[in-house]
Amino acid sequence: MNNKNTGFTLVEILVALTILAITMGAYLSQLDTQISQTHSIRNRTLAHWAAQNHLATMRISKQWPALGQQTFSGLQGQQEWRIQQQVSATPNGQIKRVELRMFATDGDFSGSLVGYLANEQ
């Protein structure tokens, strides 16, 4: 009588589970990195849009901003942004340099934008 077993041994199953566990650990670590990077890119994009909107509002209002630093807040992507505005003079007296620095509500710096405003009066 020939007694032939066709199943896996316990050692083979444990080796396969170990390989699977190592592979899944590496996959989850990579997934966490991807989620973190996606969150960072989303914040930088929203911050840039908030700065562009602020600069466009300044251009549309046609008000000649005072030199110095001011802080504003704005809503972009259902998130509140704190915008630090630094206005400085340029060699041309009819143009001012505007540097905007955006911060998320938790205080994390998310980006900056530099624009120029012309005095159209």
Secondary structure as GFF3:
##gff-version 3
##sequence-region A 1 121
A	DSSP	alpha_helix	10	61	.	.	.	ID=ss1
A	DSSP	beta_strand	68	76	.	.	.	ID=ss2
A	DSSP	beta_strand	79	89	.	.	.	ID=ss3
A	DSSP	beta_strand	95	104	.	.	.	ID=ss4
A	DSSP	beta_strand	109	118	.	.	.	ID=ss5
###
